[in-house]
Amino acid sequence: MTYLTYVALFGAAATIFLWLRDARIFFRTGLAGYRKAAYRGVAYGALATLGVAFTIYMLELLGLGLILGALYLQGRIEREKVWGSEGTLQRFLGSVPIRRANKK
């Protein structure tokens, strides 16, 4: 196992963290952009996990390429603006104020 395996594990963990953050923001606000991001995050998390598997089986460059591709695609999803004057930690954790966009 090389150091690239640890890089791959960190990249996959970051991808899964971003997916869970998008899901949390969707459940708190009900915004459609975060719903799409949460749904697509499942596929990107699976792609990153596949990248970790390739990295473990000594195909480091292919595995890291899959993980970087998943992170890139996850960042390209259009989302609504939900941030106001929140601090860095609140943005990092995705704890936005509860505002239901399409709920009564």
GIZI-V756520 format. One record per helix or strand of 3 or more residues. SS is the DSSP state (~ for helix, > for strand). FROM is the first residue (numbers start at 1). LEN is the number of residues. If there is no record, write none. Layout:
ss | from | len
SS | FROM | LEN
SS | FROM | LEN
This chain:
ss | from | len
~ | 3 | 27
~ | 32 | 25
~ | 60 | 16
~ | 88 | 6
